[in-house]
Amino acid sequence: MLCLTLSGALCYASGLAGTENEKGEDGTPLVIIKNSSYTGSEKGNSIIATLNSHILMVVFTENLGEVVVEVSTATGGYVQTDSSLTPNGLQFYIPLAGDYIVNFTLPNGDEYYGEFTVTD
């Protein structure tokens, strides 16, 4: 499982997986911001989120435990929630254009978020 995950991540990172958009570019990276902290260690750099058209891709680069990921509209409307054991990754399909927020809740209570806009 680990070998499969790592080989997929390496293919994606090098562009071999064919996941670039029409211009040959990877998705737009999201800036991950710490919302609240219960521990002293910063883990925001272990969360990599990119937006490619209507697909939000999230990759956790280190073992953070089980992370809850929630996508909502900027006005607070529910879109989708999922949890993942890390290190791993998730993909979310965002069907409508608009402004969105993705929230990450770590097992220790730390919360991170990123804002993004989906355009048609």
Buried (B, 14 or more C-beta within 10 A) or exposed (E): EEEEEEEEBEEBEEEEEEBEEEEEEBBEEBEBEEEEBEEEEEBBEBBBBBBBBBBBBBBBBEEBEEBBBBBBBEEEEEBBEEEBEBBBBBEBEBEEEBEBBBBBBBEEEBBBBBEBEBEE
